[in-house]
Amino acid sequence: MKRRQFVKAAGLGLAGAALAKPAIAQSAPEIKWRLTSSFPKSLDTIYGAAETLSKAVAEATDNKFQIQVFASGEIVPGLQAADAVTNGTVEMCHTAPYYYFGKDPTFAFATAVPFGLNSRQQNAWFYHGGGLDLMNEFFKSYNFISMPGGNTGTQMGGWFRKEIKSIEDFKGLKMRIGGLAGKVLAKLGAVPQQIAGGDIYPALEKGTIDAAEWVGPYDDEKLGFNKVAPFYYYPGWWEGGASLHFFTNSAKWAELPKSYQSLLTTAAAQANVDMQAKYDARNPAAIKRLVQQGGAQLRPFSPEIMEACYKAAGDTYAEIAATNENFKKIHDAYMGFRNEEYLWFQIGEYTYDNFMIRQRAKG
């Protein structure tokens, strides 16, 4: 080939390369889905996970695969998000699976159970401990598959109108609390309430409830709980690492090209990591503001309360497992994994964190 012809051909090749679209976009079908969130837009960190997924999918496909995100209440109420996926009203939702423990308490293992795994352990169980396979086997009967889509880390123990000095103080206490923790507290005399995030403040303000837990400082500050209930307890022993999930309608998932399935899985994993990173970055400043400016009075649950709750949790699990095969199967796998994880964490993480906390205290 002559030099001029070669240069011309090479130039065309380079130009073509510069204009080429990503390989996935060249053969990608145009698909538009709807995703309903269980959360209001005002909670940018937890609601934002769905937006993170949507943006990642759109950018990777040159906007050929679009997932429009709707806040709680725009299509269905927040606590009906899973139902909307089951019946095909929407293709996807972003929710906390333990909201649906009333359908079957087994749902709770996908989010958090009292005295369960912390966030790192939860991800380890899902991705490498068989946990996600177990949960998706269970979810088949609900017509959706699940992917982890965020974690809050260990949560706070909630906001109370009065101090909780002993187990006796739980008797008759009306508390907004999600998942299996409500059953545990009911054993101690409390009256659990299932209330969506956006409805908690007015219930607490009006005295319809006496206490409420949500997530932690960053979200709690946004929701203004310190204005109506001053006592802020920790830790949230019922949510050592609360996991949010994306539910996808099984039939709609099966219709996706393999490349889109892979992309959706990757985007969910990105959202999963990003949510906790945001909480970890924003909670320190928020807890300072709540205490120093917002009048929050921090209180730890006493060792006696923690021990009583731990026992009540074990009793609750035994009762449910005796009559629910799905629950027992996942409970046994989950708790076995938890025990092995804490063998390692007490050697590595716990000793390191303890040392560093003491150094900080020394200034």
Secondary structure, 3 states (H helix, E strand, C coil): CCHHHHHHHHHHHHHHHHHCCCHHHHCCCCEEEEEEECCCCCCHHHHHHHHHHHHHHHHHCCCCEEEEEECCCCCCCHHHHHHHHHCCCCCEEEECHHHHCCCCHHHHHHCCCCCCCCHHHHHHHHHHCCHHHHHHHHHHHHCEEEEEEEECCCCCCEEECCCCCCHHHHCCCEEECCCCHHHHHHHCCCEEECCCHHHHHHHHHHCCCCEECCCCHHHHHHHCHHHCCCEEEECCCCCCCCEEEEEEEHHHHHHCCHHHHHHHHHHHHHHHHHHHHHHHHHHHHHHHHHHHCCCCEEEECCHHHHHHHHHHHHHHHHHHHCCCHHHHHHHHHHHHHHHHHHHHHCCCHHHHHHHHHHHHHHC
